[in-house]
Amino acid sequence: MRYFLSLGRLLTAFSLLAMFSLAAADYQSHRQLGNQLLLTTSEGELAITFFQPQVAEVHYQPAGYQQLPSFAIGSQPVPLTLTVADNGDHLLYRSAEMRIKVAKSPLKLSFYKGEQLITEEQPGFFRENGQLGFKFALTAQEKLFGAGQRVLGMDRRGHRLPLYNKAHYGYSTQSTQMYFSLAGVMSSNKYMLLFDNSASGHIDLGKTAANTLEFSAMGGRSAYIVVAGDSFPELIDNYLSVSGKPPLPARWTLGSYASRFGYRSEAEARAVVKKYRELGLPLDAIVLDLYWFGPDIKGHMGNLDWDREAFPEPEQMLADFKADGVNTILVTEPFVLTSSTRWQEAVAAGVLATAPDGSPKTFDFYFGNTGLIDVFNPVAADWFWQIYKDLAEQGVAGVWGDLGEPEVHPADTQHMLGSADEIHNAYGHRWAELVYRGYKRNFADTRPFIMMRAGSLGSQRYGMVPWTGDVERSWGGLQPQVELALQMSLFGFGYIHSDLGGFAGGEEFDAELYIRWLQYGVFQPVYRPHAQEHIAPEPVFHSKQVIDTLRPYLNLRYQLLPYLYTMAWQHSQTGMPLMRPLFFLDESNTDFMDETNSYLWGDAFLVAPVTKPGVTRWPVNMPAGVWFDFFSGKRYVGGQKTDIPVTLDTLPVLVKAGSFLPMVAPMASTRDYSSKALTVHYYDDSSVSCSKGYMYEDDGISANSTENSNYELLNFYSLADDNGLKLEFSRSGGDYAGKPASRELTVVLHNQPVKARRVTVNGQFIAIVAQPQRFARQQNVAYYDKASQQLHIKTHWQGEKLQLAVR
């Protein structure tokens, strides 16, 4: 339930919080209502709600304290069979997979997965010194991931961290406080603990007391969520089943972007797109920073409309870009300057956050004297959305919400839902929500693109695409990007990405750094170079050598679209991240839990970005099993750290034995995407007797494609035995625009040291030719490349089950 608080009620609640310290409560009585166990205690009410068999919310409701709404939870409890047993000194509240022990005096909750204790209060809820919070016991060897964007190493235990979204301009190899904090952790003991509270606070992960986790905040909601699971992917799935799964983005989201701070005119924006096309580099989006609404950095924020002198025909520009396969994204900010053209309109409409006396709150920051849109006010949210709606009707394809921490947020600012300190960390969340819901209301068949710098637990369900902020343009800025992405991905933010090339500073262009960062970008969720304009962030403005080095990588990004898009769909269904920590393959390996460079890119790839200059070899923390170098084909046996040879043209990208990689030909933009000609690579190895893979496909743009069965799954299966290798291809699903009636299928078998004696397609022998030219001209034919040890098989696939056999 959502409700709004008057300023007087908020101040009363805060006064009560400051005045009293809550002693340990005692149980008095209980009753069960559906999925909820309601307890009356000596200090107020306590509600324990099972949302899923392995997900429970605990909500303390002390007498005299007004609660704020939940932001982390995005679903209703599913019907469950639950039992409550009164065992004298404690209650046991059970689902099929989790039990909660409620000690009566003093009140204390302990959580069990089966018979295994996963976490317990120590002693639990407290109110003291103007703070509310919780304490939990930690075990001796427990590692903790989470708390949002920080550069600290993967295990955050031993730190006391602020929970207050705050810009960190020009960060590099260390940061304790950044743009996007998350009030929660994932434990190496396979549970998640999430504090559903939007207020400014701290999370102490064993810093003050080695075996105690403590959350504290200046108000907000006195609730937390416990998630259990048998594996780390299951933990994520269980959590997001309650918090909300991230929606599937449009296919163009995965393409190449042109972006900088910023394009100053329509002519400049058109010239950039033209440059990409002239040089034959793919492009799917252009991002316009703040000059679209004003000629200078300062004084114009809040205009939220085209500067018609610099952009005289924006509607035609948008249409021309769209016709060329380029989607336009505009920056917006929640600040309305008193010097902007909309200031009086915003004041008259009552859409600004207020000062304690009820007048519009104004304050100075870098861009000028300003007010702040109160996104928690439904009137303000509607006013803000109408601006986005008008822009979308003009042809704008995506929203970029910047400075949404908010970057400056005076403590005495009052919002309809609460004070600045109480709702600060939910500001970006609510902003994304109003945009997302507006799109769903007015453009129901559009997949919204919403890129934002700050949010909170739950923001992923609104399709938020976060980035890692104003990173320093240096090797030090590149080095923490994997860590930042992995930490956020564990909590459902699968499209977290960096400004490729680095954003802030940099006196001279470092070609090697730039190349390494953009190579890494192929294997991060969003491919968006972005930087301050004194050094061009777009590859098209650099030397022929830089362009020629990067061209194969940009083309590879597009060739891998079937694989990338399948990862995006998988993320929308289960929350499985696109970028994954190595311990997903070996959950007991504590070394993998500390790994901040090597990572898994979907089901098939292992990637280790090169983050230092001048190297010829680069260490890869390689999980057990067999891996193949994506570029050279060399076979490696994992289970150890291995130095991989690299040149400036290559970086360590490995493919797991038994993997299927679906690929298509390069293209100018995803407007030209088609899988009618599909190549499926299979990495064969004697260590893998059978394996599975799949590829998801729909029209790439329509909302609810999966729900409406407007998609297909292409399923791949391999089986190796004494009779050779068998591959099976099948399809399932429905119809969609652009679905190929048949596909020209090329199967590439890697690691084939000996030429096959025979190849059959659905039991029929096909010829094995010696010349690649003949292979290119013919159908139902095979070709063996001795140099690469690859067998290529080409055939038509018309939807029926297709079987290939190789001996």
Buried (B, 14 or more C-beta within 10 A) or exposed (E): EEEEBEBEEBBBBBEBBBEBEBEBBEBEEBEEEEBBBBBBBBBBEBBBBBBBBBBBBBBBBBEEBBBBBBBBBBBEBEEBEBEBEEEEEBBBBBBEBBBBBBBBBBBBBBBBBEEEEBBBBBBBBBBBEEBBBBBBBBEEEBBBBBBBBBBBBBBBBEBBBBBBBBBBEBBBEEBBBBBBBBBBBBBBBBBBBBBBBBBBBBBBBBBEEEEBBBBBBBBBBBBBBBBBBBEBBBBBBBBBBBBBBBBBBBBBBBBBBBBBBBBBBBEBBBEBBEBBBEBEBBBBBBBBBBBBBBEEBEBBBBBBBBBEEBBEEBEEBBBBBBEBBBBBBBBBBBBBBBBBBBBEBBBEEEBBBBBEEEEBBBBEBEBBBBBBBBBBBEEBBBBBBEEBBEBBEBBBBBBBBBBBBBBBBBEEBBBBBBBBBBBBBBBBBBBBBBBBBBBBEBBEEBBBBBBBBBBBBBBBBBBBBBBBBBBBBBBBBBBBBBBBBBBBBBBBBBBBBBBBBBBBBBEEBBBBBBBBBBBBBBBBBBBBBBBBEEBBBBBBBBEEEBBEBBBBBBBBBBBBBBBBBBBBBBBBBBBBBBBBBBBBBBBEBEEBBBBBBBBBBBBBBBBBBBBEEEBEEBBBBBBEBBBBBBBEBEBBEBEEEBEBBBEBEBBBBBBBBBBBBBBBBBBBBBBEBEBBEBBBBBBBBEEBEEBEBBBBBBBBBBBEBBEEBBBBBBBBBBBBEEEBBBBBBBBEBEEBEEBBEEBBBBBBBBBBEEEBEEBBBEEEEBEBBEEEEEBEEBEBBBBBBEEBBBBBBBBEBEBEEBBBBBE
